[in-house]
């Protein structure tokens, strides 16, 4: 079956609700989106991206309510950083055996509430969170537009949402907390200093 290229948000929502795989702009780059609660969908994205099976995907959520599905440990500081939006936070799982297809042996999951953009409108229309790896096969440059994404994945993606060109954007920063202190796993859109300031400011 041939892929669909569209600018219709409601169509993208419909595809995700029917457990289809789409390419869609996140708050950083174009991502490959799929229902995070659908094991078959997640496994399909691993095949499409040719991703190392032991490397987990981050999960986009619209609010903290979405975390209830996963039964995660969430400290007050982790909550503050997640609510700032745009920062990916790695959280420990209370029941990792249930989510092996997502955590891939790490016993943790990484979550982000997007900072801005169409992705927030999309998530508001869904009753589940989505995985959102960048739109590229592993070790290749992320696609900056739908044409590049299609060259990578052809008809393995069900729908490509065309939001124009996205260039030179950094990925999100990823942080994990140990003993209430942030450890930078990946520095992206927000620096360690800024994250420290966010924590301090919200505690004042």
C-alpha positions as CSV (number, residue, x, y, z in Angstrom):
1,X,0.0,0.0,0.0
2,X,1.3,3.5,-0.9
3,X,2.1,6.1,1.7
4,X,-0.1,9.2,2.1
5,X,1.3,12.7,2.1
6,X,-0.9,15.1,3.9
7,X,-1.2,18.4,5.9
8,X,-4.4,17.3,7.5
9,X,-4.0,17.0,11.3
10,X,-7.2,15.0,11.8
11,X,-6.0,12.4,9.3
12,X,-2.7,12.1,11.2
13,X,-4.7,11.5,14.4
14,X,-6.9,8.9,12.7
15,X,-3.8,7.0,11.4
16,X,-2.2,6.9,14.9
17,X,-5.5,5.8,16.5
18,X,-5.6,2.9,13.9
19,X,-2.1,1.9,15.0
20,X,-0.4,3.2,11.8
21,X,3.1,4.7,11.6
22,X,3.5,8.3,10.6
23,X,6.3,10.9,10.1
24,X,5.3,14.2,11.9
25,X,7.1,17.3,13.1
26,X,7.9,17.2,16.8
27,X,9.1,20.3,18.8
28,X,12.6,19.5,17.6
29,X,12.9,17.5,14.4
30,X,10.7,15.3,12.2
31,X,9.9,12.2,14.1
32,X,8.5,8.7,13.4
33,X,5.4,8.5,15.6
34,X,3.5,5.4,16.8
35,X,1.2,4.5,19.6
36,X,3.6,3.8,22.6
37,X,1.0,1.4,24.1
38,X,1.0,-0.8,21.0
39,X,3.8,-3.3,21.1
40,X,3.5,-4.3,17.5
41,X,3.7,-0.6,16.4
42,X,6.9,0.0,18.4
43,X,8.5,-3.2,17.1
44,X,7.7,-2.1,13.5
45,X,9.4,1.3,14.1
46,X,12.6,-0.6,15.2
47,X,12.5,-2.5,11.9
48,X,11.9,0.6,9.8
49,X,14.7,2.6,11.5
50,X,17.0,-0.4,11.6
51,X,17.6,0.6,15.2
52,X,19.8,-1.3,17.7
53,X,17.2,-3.4,19.6
54,X,18.7,-2.5,23.0
55,X,18.2,1.2,22.5
56,X,14.9,2.5,23.8
57,X,12.8,5.3,22.3
58,X,11.7,8.5,24.0
59,X,8.0,8.9,24.6
60,X,6.0,12.1,24.1
61,X,3.2,12.9,26.5
62,X,0.7,15.8,26.6
63,X,0.6,16.0,30.4
64,X,1.6,14.2,33.6
65,X,-1.7,12.2,33.5
66,X,-0.2,10.2,30.6
67,X,2.4,8.9,33.0
68,X,-0.2,6.9,34.9
69,X,-0.2,4.3,32.2
70,X,3.4,3.5,33.0
71,X,3.4,3.4,36.8
72,X,6.6,5.4,37.0
73,X,8.5,6.8,40.0
74,X,8.2,10.6,39.8
75,X,9.9,13.0,42.3
76,X,8.9,16.6,42.7
77,X,12.1,17.8,40.9
78,X,11.4,15.4,38.0
79,X,7.9,16.7,37.8
80,X,9.1,20.3,37.8
81,X,11.5,19.7,34.9
82,X,8.9,17.8,32.9
83,X,6.4,20.5,33.4
84,X,8.9,23.1,32.1
85,X,8.3,21.4,28.7
86,X,10.9,20.6,26.0
87,X,13.2,18.6,28.3
88,X,13.3,14.7,28.1
89,X,13.5,13.2,31.6
90,X,14.4,9.5,32.2
91,X,12.2,7.9,34.9
92,X,12.5,4.7,36.8
93,X,9.7,2.1,36.3
94,X,8.0,0.4,39.2
95,X,6.9,-2.5,37.1
96,X,9.5,-2.9,34.3
97,X,8.4,-6.4,33.3
98,X,5.2,-5.0,31.7
99,X,7.1,-2.6,29.5
100,X,10.1,-4.6,28.2
101,X,9.2,-3.8,24.6
102,X,9.7,-0.1,25.5
103,X,12.6,0.0,28.0
104,X,14.6,-2.7,26.2
105,X,16.3,-3.9,29.4
106,X,17.1,-0.5,30.9
107,X,14.1,-0.6,33.4
108,X,13.6,3.2,32.7
109,X,11.7,5.2,30.2
110,X,12.3,8.7,28.8
111,X,9.4,11.2,28.6
112,X,9.0,14.7,27.2
113,X,6.1,17.1,27.1
114,X,6.7,19.0,23.9
115,X,7.4,22.7,24.3
116,X,5.5,24.0,21.3
117,X,4.1,23.3,17.8
118,X,1.6,21.0,16.0
119,X,2.8,18.1,18.0
120,X,1.0,19.4,21.1
121,X,-2.2,19.8,19.1
122,X,-1.8,16.2,17.9
123,X,-1.2,14.8,21.4
124,X,-4.3,16.6,22.7
125,X,-6.4,14.6,20.3
126,X,-5.0,11.3,21.3
127,X,-5.7,9.2,24.4
128,X,-2.3,7.6,24.4
129,X,1.3,8.7,24.3
130,X,3.6,8.2,21.3
131,X,7.1,7.1,20.7
132,X,9.0,9.7,18.6
133,X,12.4,8.8,17.4
134,X,13.9,11.1,14.7
135,X,13.0,10.4,11.1
136,X,16.1,8.7,9.9
137,X,17.6,5.2,9.8
138,X,20.2,4.8,12.6
139,X,23.5,6.6,12.1
140,X,22.1,8.7,9.2
141,X,21.2,12.5,9.2
142,X,17.6,13.3,10.4
143,X,15.3,14.2,7.5
144,X,14.7,17.9,7.2
145,X,11.6,17.5,5.1
146,X,9.1,15.0,3.8
147,X,11.1,14.3,0.6
148,X,14.1,13.2,2.6
149,X,12.0,11.1,4.9
150,X,10.4,9.4,2.0
151,X,13.8,8.6,0.4
152,X,14.7,6.9,3.7
153,X,11.5,4.9,4.4
154,X,9.5,4.8,1.2
155,X,6.1,3.1,1.7
156,X,7.1,1.6,5.1
157,X,5.6,4.8,6.6
158,X,1.8,5.0,6.4
159,X,1.5,8.8,6.4
160,X,3.9,11.7,6.0
161,X,2.7,14.9,7.5
162,X,4.2,17.8,5.4
163,X,5.1,20.8,7.6
164,X,7.8,22.1,5.3
165,X,11.5,22.2,6.0
166,X,12.9,21.8,9.5
167,X,16.6,22.7,9.5
168,X,19.5,22.9,12.0
169,X,17.4,22.2,15.1
170,X,19.0,20.4,18.0
171,X,17.4,17.4,19.5
172,X,16.0,17.7,23.0
173,X,18.2,17.6,26.1
174,X,17.9,14.3,28.0
175,X,18.4,14.4,31.8
176,X,18.3,11.7,34.6
177,X,18.1,12.5,38.3
178,X,20.2,10.7,40.9
179,X,19.8,11.8,44.5
180,X,17.8,14.9,43.3
181,X,20.7,16.0,41.1
182,X,20.5,16.2,37.3
183,X,22.8,14.1,35.2
184,X,23.0,15.3,31.6
185,X,22.6,12.2,29.3
186,X,22.5,14.3,26.1
187,X,22.8,18.1,25.9
188,X,20.5,19.4,23.2
189,X,18.2,22.4,23.1
190,X,18.7,23.2,26.8
191,X,22.0,23.3,28.7
192,X,22.9,21.8,32.0
193,X,23.1,25.3,33.5
194,X,19.6,26.2,32.2
195,X,18.2,23.0,33.7
196,X,19.9,23.7,37.1
197,X,18.4,27.3,36.9
198,X,14.9,25.8,36.2
199,X,15.1,23.6,39.2
200,X,16.4,26.4,41.4
201,X,13.8,28.9,40.1
202,X,10.9,26.6,40.7
203,X,12.1,25.9,44.2
204,X,12.4,29.5,45.3
